[in-house]
Amino acid sequence: MRMQRKFVLLLLILSCFILQGTVLKTLAIGSISPNLILILVISFGFMCGKNTGLWMGFWCGLILDLLGAELIGFYALVYMIIGFSAGCCCKLFYDDELRVPMVVTAAGDLIYGGLVYGMQFLLRGRTDFLYYMIRIIIPEMIYTVLLTVVMYKIFLKIHNKLTEQEMKERDSIWLRK
């Protein structure tokens, strides 16, 4: 069943990339669109733990790097850090609680925005951090947290369904020997 989980996670990653590149670009407000990939990485890191968050972050970041980043490995590292950090909050995970994933997503988006600013703008001599924070980081964080309310519930249902199937398979009479 682990193979089925990996396949479903791969489909989720690809569908989130497609949605973020098409539908969410049309829903952009002032060229600010929510970061669906970040929600995916944080949600599964938060639900499944450090290792899943780390690997989800790595693969999502690597795909982003391969699709047009100037620096290969930068987004992989950023998303790995965020996924691992979200996985550290795994002990706070409760099915019905929505506030904690929203706070973790907000913190993850702030970390993401800070790291992107630090590596892509600050090192090039653009030192107007307050402008970048007010115009890009905070609006994107708010938009991403609002989308988290909907997407987290969808990801939670998928996670619960996969976990339920894995438990049924583990408890199967044919596999007890």
Backbone torsions as a table, in degrees:
resi	resn	phi	psi	omega
1	MET	NA	-22.7	177.4
2	ARG	-59.0	-32.9	179.4
3	MET	-66.2	-38.4	178.2
4	GLN	-64.8	-40.9	177.9
5	ARG	-61.0	-44.4	179.6
6	LYS	-63.7	-39.7	179.2
7	PHE	-65.6	-43.4	179.2
8	VAL	-64.7	-41.4	178.5
9	LEU	-64.7	-37.7	176.1
10	LEU	-63.3	-43.1	176.9
11	LEU	-63.2	-38.7	177.2
12	LEU	-63.8	-43.7	179.0
13	ILE	-60.3	-48.5	-178.6
14	LEU	-65.2	-41.2	179.3
15	SER	-68.0	-34.9	176.8
16	CYS	-67.4	-37.7	176.1
17	PHE	-63.8	-42.7	179.6
18	ILE	-65.5	-44.9	178.7
19	LEU	-63.2	-41.3	-178.8
20	GLN	-68.1	-34.6	-178.8
21	GLY	-81.0	-17.6	-176.3
22	THR	-117.3	-72.3	-172.8
23	VAL	-65.6	-46.7	-176.4
24	LEU	-70.9	-23.6	175.0
25	LYS	-69.2	-32.6	177.9
26	THR	-77.0	-22.4	177.9
27	LEU	-90.8	9.0	-178.3
28	ALA	-64.6	139.9	177.0
29	ILE	-112.4	111.5	-178.9
30	GLY	62.0	41.0	-177.8
31	SER	63.9	15.6	175.8
32	ILE	-107.1	121.9	177.4
33	SER	-124.2	152.9	-179.6
34	PRO	-69.5	155.2	-177.6
35	ASN	-100.3	90.8	-177.6
36	LEU	-68.0	-33.2	178.5
37	ILE	-63.8	-40.5	178.1
38	LEU	-63.5	-41.5	178.0
39	ILE	-61.5	-42.2	179.3
40	LEU	-61.9	-49.0	-178.4
41	VAL	-63.0	-46.1	-178.8
42	ILE	-67.2	-41.7	-178.4
43	SER	-62.0	-48.8	-177.8
44	PHE	-75.6	-29.2	172.4
45	GLY	-64.8	-41.8	-178.9
46	PHE	-67.9	-39.4	-177.0
47	MET	-80.4	-36.2	-170.4
48	CYS	-108.0	-17.4	177.6
49	GLY	114.4	-176.2	-173.2
50	LYS	-62.9	-46.4	-176.5
51	ASN	-63.9	-45.5	179.2
52	THR	-65.0	-42.4	177.7
53	GLY	-62.1	-40.6	179.0
54	LEU	-63.2	-48.8	-177.8
55	TRP	-71.3	-37.8	175.3
56	MET	-61.9	-42.8	177.9
57	GLY	-62.7	-40.9	179.7
58	PHE	-62.7	-49.6	-176.2
59	TRP	-68.8	-40.6	177.7
60	CYS	-64.1	-44.2	178.9
61	GLY	-65.9	-38.6	179.6
62	LEU	-65.9	-40.5	176.8
63	ILE	-63.1	-42.6	176.3
64	LEU	-60.7	-41.8	178.3
65	ASP	-61.9	-43.2	-177.3
66	LEU	-72.1	-22.9	-178.4
67	LEU	-87.2	8.4	174.0
68	GLY	141.3	14.5	177.5
69	ALA	-77.8	149.4	179.1
70	GLU	-72.7	-32.2	-174.3
71	LEU	-118.6	107.9	-177.9
72	ILE	-69.0	127.7	178.6
73	GLY	102.7	-14.9	-177.8
74	PHE	-65.3	-53.9	-179.2
75	TYR	-67.9	-31.6	176.0
76	ALA	-60.7	-44.1	178.9
77	LEU	-66.4	-43.8	-179.2
78	VAL	-62.3	-48.3	-179.1
79	TYR	-69.7	-31.1	175.3
80	MET	-64.0	-43.6	178.2
81	ILE	-60.5	-45.8	-178.0
82	ILE	-68.5	-42.2	179.0
83	GLY	-64.7	-41.4	177.9
84	PHE	-65.5	-42.0	178.9
85	SER	-63.3	-40.5	177.2
86	ALA	-66.0	-35.1	177.8
87	GLY	-66.7	-26.6	176.6
88	CYS	-67.4	-20.9	178.7
89	CYS	-91.8	11.9	-175.4
90	CYS	-60.7	-29.5	-179.0
91	LYS	-71.8	-14.4	177.0
92	LEU	-89.6	2.7	-173.1
93	PHE	-74.7	123.1	170.9
94	TYR	-132.9	141.7	-174.7
95	ASP	-58.5	-46.1	-171.4
96	ASP	-86.6	-13.6	-176.8
97	GLU	-78.6	124.2	-179.5
98	LEU	-109.2	-19.8	-177.5
99	ARG	-67.4	-40.6	-177.9
100	VAL	-64.2	-46.9	176.5
101	PRO	-61.5	-32.4	177.8
102	MET	-67.0	-41.6	178.3
103	VAL	-67.2	-41.7	178.7
104	VAL	-64.6	-38.8	177.3
105	THR	-66.2	-41.1	178.0
106	ALA	-62.5	-44.2	178.3
107	ALA	-65.4	-41.0	178.6
108	GLY	-63.6	-38.5	178.8
109	ASP	-69.8	-35.2	175.0
110	LEU	-65.3	-41.3	177.3
111	ILE	-64.1	-44.1	178.9
112	TYR	-59.4	-49.7	-179.9
113	GLY	-62.2	-40.4	178.5
114	GLY	-65.8	-42.0	179.2
115	LEU	-68.4	-40.1	178.2
116	VAL	-65.3	-43.1	177.7
117	TYR	-62.2	-46.3	-177.0
118	GLY	-61.9	-40.2	-175.5
119	MET	-89.6	-30.2	-174.8
120	GLN	-102.9	-20.8	-178.1
121	PHE	-116.9	-47.7	-176.6
122	LEU	-63.0	-41.0	179.6
123	LEU	-70.0	-13.8	176.7
124	ARG	-97.8	7.2	175.6
125	GLY	92.7	4.0	177.4
126	ARG	-88.5	102.2	-170.1
127	THR	-103.9	12.6	-179.0
128	ASP	-86.9	72.1	-176.1
129	PHE	-66.1	-38.3	-178.2
130	LEU	-62.1	-41.4	176.6
131	TYR	-61.4	-47.4	-179.7
132	TYR	-63.2	-38.9	-179.3
133	MET	-66.1	-45.9	-176.1
134	ILE	-75.2	-37.5	-174.3
135	ARG	-88.3	-26.2	-174.0
136	ILE	-123.6	-54.8	-171.7
137	ILE	-64.3	-52.0	-175.8
138	ILE	-68.0	-45.4	176.8
139	PRO	-61.5	-39.4	177.9
140	GLU	-65.8	-37.8	178.5
141	MET	-63.4	-44.7	-179.4
142	ILE	-64.0	-44.7	-180.0
143	TYR	-64.1	-40.9	179.4
144	THR	-67.3	-41.0	179.2
145	VAL	-65.6	-37.5	177.3
146	LEU	-65.6	-38.4	177.3
147	LEU	-71.7	-25.4	178.2
148	THR	-60.5	-34.7	-178.9
149	VAL	-56.5	-41.3	-178.6
150	VAL	-82.8	-49.9	-172.2
151	MET	-68.7	-34.2	-179.7
152	TYR	-62.3	-39.5	179.0
153	LYS	-64.5	-38.3	178.2
154	ILE	-66.6	-46.9	179.5
155	PHE	-63.9	-35.4	178.6
156	LEU	-65.6	-41.6	177.9
157	LYS	-63.8	-41.4	178.2
158	ILE	-63.8	-44.6	179.1
159	HIS	-61.4	-45.6	-179.7
160	ASN	-64.2	-39.2	178.7
161	LYS	-64.8	-43.0	178.5
162	LEU	-65.3	-41.5	179.1
163	THR	-64.9	-41.0	178.5
164	GLU	-62.7	-42.8	178.6
165	GLN	-65.7	-38.7	178.3
166	GLU	-65.7	-37.0	178.5
167	MET	-68.8	-40.4	177.6
168	LYS	-63.4	-42.1	179.4
169	GLU	-66.6	-40.2	179.5
170	ARG	-64.2	-35.5	-178.6
171	ASP	-90.7	7.1	-179.7
172	SER	-63.7	141.4	-178.8
173	ILE	-65.4	-27.9	-177.9
174	TRP	-75.2	-22.3	-177.0
175	LEU	-99.8	4.6	-176.0
176	ARG	-77.2	-17.0	-175.7
177	LYS	-77.8	NA	NA
